[in-house]
Amino acid sequence: MSREPEFRPHRVVVLALDGLLPFELGIPHRIFGRPRDAGRRRLYEVVTCSVRPPGPVQTDADFAIQVEHGPEALATADTVIVPASYELGPVFEQGVLTGELAAALALIRPGTRLASICTGVYVLAAAGLLDGRPATTHWADADRFQRFFPKIEVDPDVLFIDDGDVLTSAGVAAGIDLCLHMVRQDHGTAVANDVARRMVVPPHRDGGQAQYIHRPVPDPQQATTSSARAWALGRLHEPIQLRDMAERESMSVRTFTRRFREETGVSPGQWLTQQRVQRARHLLESTDRSVDQVARDAGFGTAQSMRQHLQSALGVTPTAYRRTFRAENGTAPALKR
């Protein structure tokens, strides 16, 4: 009789560097520390390490943190996350690793998933791990980052980029989006949504960081498109015309489209497709509805239309997505960027 494989939580190792931002250091612990399986076992184990032996690591605040693990913890990781730091020295100023940091990164096993939050991307870039690949960082630093690392395809507009085994995110709160995305990839929409709900954050934010560059906070005296978005989310299964959304806000189509892009970073049509893909994923994961029914309920109309959109967004067909998600390991397929 075959024995079930021994359960082992996915090990996330967070690399704490001097000058780190406490908020960003806490994101992986808060998000990956929450998910549990049906037997209440933790799905992740989160460990913090330094590039030096255990001891204090200075933050950008008026306190240090005591780190209990040295760089050897990196050799045990399934995922390594590098949060932002304001004291990266030669990494930030010259785009090169210190000997200490290079030795620590060399301990990471091949095939380990790597992720960065905000300027933590400089560490991955200086290590040569992003050459020829897409990446993002905080919009205010994107031009400088691109000059330092011309071999990287820098996208300053998105909240995060998933390039398979390497993921990068924009500034601060985009680290939450990235970590929720990784939970969603590992264990599905329901688990990620539960984590988001307990954290009182949206499970998926619309648009990219471009919406924050010129208009950080909408003028309270100016009409927004939020009501139209809420209205559309309640009827994704129905045909939704741009003029119908504009009428909800008493705007012309032209004004509505411009305002919508300013607020979300994408066009109304792109936003609707994103929401319908998310709805389809949820239905494929959590119900036994046929592909035709899921297509209708998600607003794609036909299975062929849904298949084309999921193939474009996820890189798989609806049937393959469902089969992979429900496979014995319970993981969902990786999204294409």
Solvent accessible surface area in square Angstrom, and as a share of the most:
residue,aa,sasa,rsa
1,M,234,1.05
2,S,106,0.68
3,R,221,0.81
4,E,159,0.71
5,P,120,0.76
6,E,165,0.74
7,F,78,0.32
8,R,150,0.55
9,P,35,0.22
10,H,49,0.22
11,R,42,0.15
12,V,0,0.00
13,V,0,0.00
14,V,0,0.00
15,L,1,0.00
16,A,1,0.00
17,L,17,0.09
18,D,43,0.22
19,G,0,0.00
20,L,2,0.01
21,L,23,0.11
22,P,44,0.28
23,F,113,0.47
24,E,0,0.00
25,L,18,0.09
26,G,32,0.31
27,I,7,0.03
28,P,0,0.00
29,H,67,0.30
30,R,107,0.39
31,I,0,0.00
32,F,0,0.00
33,G,23,0.22
34,R,80,0.29
35,P,5,0.03
36,R,82,0.30
37,D,32,0.17
38,A,112,0.87
39,G,55,0.53
40,R,163,0.60
41,R,125,0.46
42,R,117,0.43
43,L,20,0.10
44,Y,3,0.01
45,E,71,0.32
46,V,32,0.18
47,V,13,0.08
48,T,24,0.14
49,C,0,0.00
50,S,3,0.02
51,V,17,0.10
52,R,80,0.29
53,P,104,0.66
54,P,75,0.47
55,G,11,0.11
56,P,91,0.57
57,V,1,0.01
58,Q,77,0.34
59,T,3,0.02
60,D,68,0.35
61,A,40,0.31
62,D,138,0.72
63,F,98,0.41
64,A,48,0.38
65,I,40,0.20
66,Q,114,0.51
67,V,3,0.02
68,E,117,0.53
69,H,73,0.33
70,G,0,0.00
71,P,27,0.17
72,E,105,0.47
73,A,5,0.04
74,L,0,0.00
75,A,37,0.29
76,T,61,0.35
77,A,0,0.00
78,D,27,0.14
79,T,0,0.00
80,V,1,0.01
81,I,0,0.00
82,V,0,0.00
83,P,4,0.02
84,A,1,0.00
85,S,5,0.03
86,Y,148,0.56
87,E,103,0.46
88,L,13,0.06
89,G,25,0.24
90,P,50,0.31
91,V,2,0.01
92,F,64,0.27
93,E,110,0.49
94,Q,118,0.53
95,G,12,0.12
96,V,73,0.42
97,L,42,0.21
98,T,50,0.29
99,G,61,0.58
100,E,85,0.38
101,L,9,0.04
102,A,40,0.31
103,A,64,0.50
104,A,2,0.02
105,L,19,0.10
106,A,84,0.65
107,L,75,0.37
108,I,28,0.14
109,R,110,0.40
110,P,136,0.86
111,G,79,0.76
112,T,13,0.07
113,R,37,0.14
114,L,14,0.07
115,A,0,0.00
116,S,0,0.00
117,I,0,0.00
118,C,12,0.07
119,T,15,0.09
120,G,0,0.00
121,V,0,0.00
122,Y,0,0.00
123,V,0,0.00
124,L,2,0.01
125,A,4,0.03
126,A,22,0.17
127,A,35,0.27
128,G,38,0.36
129,L,66,0.33
130,L,1,0.00
131,D,66,0.34
132,G,56,0.53
133,R,60,0.22
134,P,10,0.06
135,A,0,0.00
136,T,0,0.00
137,T,0,0.00
138,H,55,0.24
139,W,93,0.33
140,A,70,0.55
141,D,20,0.10
142,A,5,0.04
143,D,107,0.56
144,R,57,0.21
145,F,0,0.00
146,Q,61,0.27
147,R,168,0.61
148,F,66,0.28
149,F,19,0.08
150,P,104,0.65
151,K,142,0.60
152,I,4,0.02
153,E,88,0.39
154,V,25,0.15
155,D,48,0.25
156,P,51,0.32
157,D,68,0.35
158,V,43,0.25
159,L,13,0.06
160,F,45,0.19
161,I,9,0.05
162,D,11,0.05
163,D,40,0.21
164,G,38,0.37
165,D,69,0.36
166,V,6,0.04
167,L,4,0.02
168,T,2,0.01
169,S,0,0.00
170,A,2,0.02
171,G,13,0.13
172,V,65,0.37
173,A,42,0.32
174,A,2,0.01
175,G,0,0.00
176,I,24,0.12
177,D,13,0.06
178,L,0,0.00
179,C,0,0.00
180,L,1,0.01
181,H,2,0.01
182,M,1,0.00
183,V,0,0.00
184,R,9,0.03
185,Q,12,0.05
186,D,19,0.10
187,H,44,0.20
188,G,0,0.00
189,T,9,0.05
190,A,62,0.48
191,V,40,0.23
192,A,0,0.00
193,N,40,0.21
194,D,44,0.23
195,V,1,0.00
196,A,0,0.00
197,R,156,0.57
198,R,134,0.49
199,M,37,0.17
200,V,135,0.77
201,V,39,0.23
202,P,72,0.45
203,P,56,0.35
204,H,63,0.28
205,R,60,0.22
206,D,37,0.19
207,G,18,0.17
208,G,8,0.08
209,Q,7,0.03
210,A,34,0.26
211,Q,21,0.09
212,Y,78,0.30
213,I,49,0.25
214,H,162,0.72
215,R,65,0.24
216,P,93,0.59
217,V,121,0.70
218,P,55,0.34
219,D,72,0.37
220,P,122,0.77
221,Q,164,0.73
222,Q,66,0.29
223,A,56,0.43
224,T,42,0.25
225,T,0,0.00
226,S,56,0.36
227,S,69,0.45
228,A,0,0.00
229,R,48,0.17
230,A,67,0.52
231,W,48,0.17
232,A,0,0.00
233,L,72,0.36
234,G,58,0.56
235,R,73,0.27
236,L,2,0.01
237,H,99,0.44
238,E,72,0.32
239,P,118,0.74
240,I,18,0.09
241,Q,82,0.36
242,L,65,0.32
243,R,143,0.52
244,D,46,0.24
245,M,0,0.00
246,A,1,0.01
247,E,120,0.54
248,R,135,0.49
249,E,28,0.13
250,S,107,0.69
251,M,28,0.12
252,S,66,0.43
253,V,62,0.36
254,R,209,0.76
255,T,42,0.24
256,F,0,0.00
257,T,40,0.23
258,R,122,0.44
259,R,19,0.07
260,F,0,0.00
261,R,117,0.43
262,E,53,0.24
263,E,23,0.10
264,T,3,0.02
265,G,23,0.22
266,V,20,0.12
267,S,21,0.13
268,P,7,0.05
269,G,45,0.43
270,Q,95,0.42
271,W,1,0.00
272,L,16,0.08
273,T,46,0.27
274,Q,64,0.28
275,Q,18,0.08
276,R,30,0.11
277,V,8,0.05
278,Q,41,0.18
279,R,77,0.28
280,A,0,0.00
281,R,0,0.00
282,H,68,0.30
283,L,13,0.07
284,L,0,0.00
285,E,14,0.06
286,S,61,0.39
287,T,30,0.17
288,D,121,0.63
289,R,99,0.36
290,S,64,0.41
291,V,33,0.19
292,D,75,0.39
293,Q,58,0.26
294,V,0,0.00
295,A,0,0.00
296,R,120,0.44
297,D,33,0.17
298,A,0,0.00
299,G,19,0.18
300,F,21,0.09
301,G,46,0.44
302,T,80,0.46
303,A,16,0.12
304,Q,97,0.43
305,S,29,0.19
306,M,0,0.00
307,R,85,0.31
308,Q,106,0.47
309,H,66,0.29
310,L,0,0.00
311,Q,79,0.35
312,S,81,0.52
313,A,38,0.29
314,L,4,0.02
315,G,26,0.25
316,V,32,0.19
317,T,46,0.27
318,P,1,0.01
319,T,75,0.44
320,A,22,0.17
321,Y,1,0.00
322,R,40,0.15
323,R,152,0.55
324,T,51,0.30
325,F,33,0.14
326,R,107,0.39
327,A,45,0.35
328,E,182,0.82
329,N,106,0.55
330,G,28,0.27
331,T,45,0.26
332,A,10,0.07
333,P,21,0.13
334,A,66,0.51
335,L,33,0.17
336,K,111,0.47
337,R,169,0.62
